[in-house]
Amino acid sequence: MQISAQHVRETVDAYLAGHPGEKDALTALVATLDQAGDNITSRKEFRGHTTAGAALLRPDGRVLTIEHRALRKWLLPGGHIEDSDTTLVAAAQRELAEETGISPDRVEPGGHLPLHIDVHAIPANPAKGEPEHLHFDFRYLFRTTADLVELQEEEVTAHSWQLADTLTAEPLRSRLLNAAR
């Protein structure tokens, strides 16, 4: 069953209950959710749509980053929601396994709420007929002792295990450092 707008809204509400200071940062997400309804998970919703990401943390405090082929940026593993996804955390775990080859049985979810929700612009992609749009990235914490990665080379060009304190994006950095303790 596809992820519903209700699931997204309940996740946002629960997240904001724990992080009320981020309400302004999520204004575009809430407004788009109100307008798009269940289409909020469709990659064809160009006002903006949900994506799911994974902050994969090892016991040594390192977090997995990947180099995204199309964007040419170092990011957390993640991507678009698929019709077969039933929850946002499951979508994040699926994306993690697809992009890195790390089996779900080698990964432990860090909870059912996102570690962070990031809103960022994605540039237009004329080759795919996509205008510039927003991604509402629900980033979940996962833990692992695995270090062997088999990249999905269609989308990912490299990987690196970075110390969490080298990440620059806040509040993600601080939350990962807390999780590593």
C-alpha positions in Angstrom: 0.0 0.0 0.0 1.3 3.4 -1.0 2.4 5.9 1.6 -0.6 8.2 2.3 -0.7 11.9 2.9 -2.0 11.0 6.4 1.1 9.0 7.2 3.3 12.0 6.0 1.2 14.5 8.0 1.4 12.3 11.2 5.1 11.9 10.8 5.6 15.7 10.3 3.4 16.4 13.3 5.3 13.9 15.6 8.6 15.3 14.4 7.5 18.9 15.1 6.3 17.9 18.5 9.9 17.0 19.3 11.5 19.9 17.3 9.0 22.8 17.5 11.8 25.3 16.5 11.8 23.8 13.0 8.2 24.7 12.2 9.2 27.6 9.9 11.7 25.5 8.1 8.9 23.0 7.2 6.4 25.6 6.0 6.8 24.7 2.3 6.4 21.0 3.2 3.2 21.6 5.1 1.7 23.9 2.5 2.5 21.4 -0.3 1.1 18.6 1.7 -2.2 20.5 2.1 -2.3 21.2 -1.6 -1.0 17.9 -3.1 -2.6 15.4 -0.7 -1.6 11.8 -1.5 0.4 13.1 -4.5 3.0 14.3 -2.0 4.9 11.1 -2.6 4.8 11.3 -6.4 8.0 12.3 -8.1 5.7 14.0 -10.7 4.5 16.5 -8.0 6.7 19.4 -9.0 5.6 21.8 -6.3 7.6 19.4 -4.2 7.5 15.7 -3.0 8.8 13.5 -0.2 12.0 11.6 -0.4 13.5 9.3 2.2 17.1 9.2 3.3 19.3 7.1 5.6 21.9 8.3 8.1 23.8 5.1 8.5 26.0 5.2 11.6 28.7 2.8 12.7 29.8 2.3 16.3 33.0 4.2 15.6 30.9 7.4 14.9 31.3 7.3 11.2 28.3 8.0 8.9 28.0 6.7 5.3 27.9 9.3 2.5 27.6 8.7 -1.2 28.5 10.7 -4.2 25.3 11.2 -6.3 26.0 10.8 -10.0 23.4 13.3 -11.3 23.8 16.0 -8.7 27.6 15.5 -8.3 27.3 16.0 -4.5 28.1 14.0 -1.5 24.8 13.1 0.2 23.3 10.6 2.6 21.9 7.5 0.8 18.3 8.0 -0.2 15.8 8.7 -2.9 12.3 8.8 -4.2 9.3 7.0 -2.7 8.0 4.0 -4.6 4.4 2.7 -4.7 5.5 -0.4 -2.8 6.7 1.6 0.2 4.4 1.4 3.1 6.2 3.8 5.5 8.8 6.6 5.2 11.3 4.7 7.4 10.8 1.6 5.2 11.4 3.7 2.1 14.7 5.0 3.6 15.8 1.5 4.4 15.0 0.3 0.9 16.9 3.2 -0.6 19.9 2.5 1.7 20.0 -1.2 0.6 19.5 -0.3 -3.1 22.2 2.4 -3.3 24.8 0.7 -1.0 24.1 -3.0 -1.2 24.0 -3.2 2.6 21.4 -5.8 3.4 18.5 -4.8 5.6 19.4 -7.6 8.0 22.8 -5.8 8.6 21.0 -2.6 9.6 19.1 -1.6 12.7 16.6 1.3 12.5 17.1 4.0 15.1 13.4 4.7 15.5 10.2 5.4 13.6 10.6 9.2 13.5 13.0 11.0 11.3 16.3 12.2 12.7 15.9 15.3 10.5 13.5 16.6 7.8 15.4 18.6 5.1 13.8 20.9 2.5 16.0 21.6 -0.5 15.7 22.6 -4.1 16.5 20.2 -6.9 17.6 21.8 -10.2 15.6 21.4 -13.4 16.5 18.3 -15.4 15.4 19.0 -19.0 16.4 15.4 -20.1 13.7 14.0 -17.8 11.3 16.9 -18.4 11.5 18.0 -14.7 11.4 21.6 -13.7 13.2 22.8 -10.6 11.3 21.5 -7.5 11.6 20.8 -3.8 12.5 17.6 -2.1 11.1 17.1 1.4 13.8 14.6 2.6 12.8 12.5 5.6 16.1 11.4 7.0 16.1 8.4 9.4 18.9 7.1 11.6 20.1 3.5 11.1 23.0 1.7 12.8 25.3 -1.0 11.4 28.6 -2.8 12.0 28.9 -3.4 8.3 31.5 -1.6 6.2 31.3 -3.5 2.9 29.5 -1.4 0.3 28.4 -2.4 -3.2 27.4 0.8 -5.0 24.5 1.1 -7.3 26.6 2.6 -10.1 23.7 4.0 -12.1 23.1 6.6 -9.4 26.2 6.5 -7.1 29.8 7.1 -8.1 31.6 6.7 -4.7 31.1 6.3 -1.0 32.9 7.4 2.2 32.6 6.7 5.9 32.9 10.2 7.4 33.2 11.1 11.1 29.8 12.6 12.1 31.6 15.8 13.3 32.9 16.5 9.8 29.4 17.0 8.5 28.4 20.6 8.2 24.6 20.6 7.9 22.8 21.4 11.1 20.8 20.1 12.9 21.7 16.8 11.2 25.3 17.0 12.4 24.4 17.6 16.1 21.8 14.9 16.1 24.2 12.4 14.6 26.8 13.3 17.2 24.3 12.7 19.9 23.3 9.4 18.4 27.0 8.3 18.3 27.4 8.9 22.0 
